[in-house]
């Protein structure tokens, strides 16, 4: 039981890290208005939040692509 929980947590963390990293590098331009510029220090500040809230970030990002 503990191994399954640890595997699920590792998968959740890996998916969060991947989603957050890609979102901060590529996805912010899609979600924010076109005239908004964002610096790299600001992107680094957004990384922990997008990691913690990665399911919501992924939903917003996908809906912005449509």
C-alpha positions as CSV (number, residue, x, y, z in Angstrom):
1,X,0.0,0.0,0.0
2,X,2.8,2.4,0.9
3,X,4.6,1.7,-2.4
4,X,1.5,2.5,-4.4
5,X,1.0,5.8,-2.6
6,X,4.7,6.7,-3.0
7,X,4.4,5.9,-6.7
8,X,1.3,8.0,-7.1
9,X,2.9,10.9,-5.3
10,X,6.0,10.6,-7.5
11,X,3.9,10.6,-10.6
12,X,1.9,13.7,-9.4
13,X,5.1,15.5,-8.6
14,X,6.7,14.6,-11.9
15,X,3.6,15.7,-13.9
16,X,3.6,18.9,-11.9
17,X,7.2,19.7,-12.5
18,X,6.8,19.0,-16.3
19,X,3.7,21.0,-16.6
20,X,5.0,23.9,-14.5
21,X,8.3,24.1,-16.4
22,X,6.7,24.0,-19.8
23,X,4.0,26.5,-18.8
24,X,6.5,29.0,-17.5
25,X,8.7,28.7,-20.6
26,X,6.0,28.5,-23.3
27,X,2.5,28.8,-21.9
28,X,2.5,32.2,-20.3
29,X,2.4,33.9,-23.7
30,X,-0.8,32.0,-24.5
31,X,-2.6,32.7,-21.2
32,X,-1.7,36.4,-20.7
33,X,-2.9,39.2,-23.0
34,X,-0.6,39.9,-26.0
35,X,0.8,43.2,-24.8
36,X,2.0,41.7,-21.5
37,X,5.7,41.2,-21.1
38,X,7.0,39.0,-18.4
39,X,10.6,38.8,-17.2
40,X,12.6,35.7,-16.3
41,X,12.7,36.6,-12.6
42,X,8.9,36.9,-12.7
43,X,8.7,33.5,-14.4
44,X,10.8,32.0,-11.6
45,X,8.4,33.4,-9.1
46,X,5.4,31.8,-10.9
47,X,7.1,28.4,-11.1
48,X,6.3,27.2,-7.5
49,X,2.7,28.2,-7.8
50,X,2.2,26.6,-11.2
51,X,3.8,23.4,-9.8
52,X,1.4,23.3,-6.8
53,X,-1.6,24.1,-9.0
54,X,-0.6,22.2,-12.1
55,X,-4.0,20.6,-12.8
56,X,-5.7,24.0,-12.9
57,X,-2.8,25.5,-14.9
58,X,-3.0,22.7,-17.5
59,X,-6.8,23.2,-17.9
60,X,-6.3,27.0,-18.3
61,X,-3.5,26.4,-20.8
62,X,-5.4,23.9,-22.9
63,X,-8.5,26.2,-22.9
64,X,-6.4,29.1,-24.1
65,X,-5.2,27.1,-27.0
66,X,-8.7,26.7,-28.3
